[in-house]
Amino acid sequence: SIFHTSSPLHDGAVIITREGSLAAARCILPLSASLLGSFSLGTRHRSALGLSEETDAVVVVVSEERGQVSLAHQGALRRDLQEHELRGAISTILQGTDTTDALAEAHPEAQPARG
């Protein structure tokens, strides 16, 4: 598995197409410019936000330390999502529903991570 810590592909991002195919692995992503002076988020989460600020990508982040799953889209980050919340938010976003609503529905108590 590419996600096992001993795998050479473990570090960096994995890019998956809309069709579910693996497009690339071990990718380096841009960091969020809005959080450059902040230490509240690690590199993995800041990279997810950076990519979501620059593209229309839906970015799923798994914390290596805690195993928590977060979702970044359009510069907003929702943290500690359960599997059903993540599936629902991704499905809603990919169907074209407003992202803010999709993220809020997935995890209403979470707040977008901004500057």
Phi, psi and omega in degrees: 000139180290344182269355178289138186299338179273355180287138176295344179266004185299315182279144180095177184272155173248129180257123179241133181286168176303330181279354178093008179274148175283118182265323182197159177219162180062039182271144175260128184252158177289143175280152177295126178290333183286346183240018186300326180269000184264140176249013181286338179235147178279179182301319182300314181286323178293326176293319178299315178296317180301314179295321181289336176283329185265340184223180176265018183294147169260118188247122177258130182240132175246121178290124181293323183286315187254345183074009180284147182252134178234162180229128177243135176201133180052042176079006177249143180235126174248127188251159174057052179275143172278162184305314182294327178292317179297311179302316180296316181294315179297315180300315180296316180297313182291339176277354175096007177288154180309128184298317181301315178296319181297317180290321179294320178294323182291325185205077189300330182277348180282149180247145176300141177274111179230148179358000000 
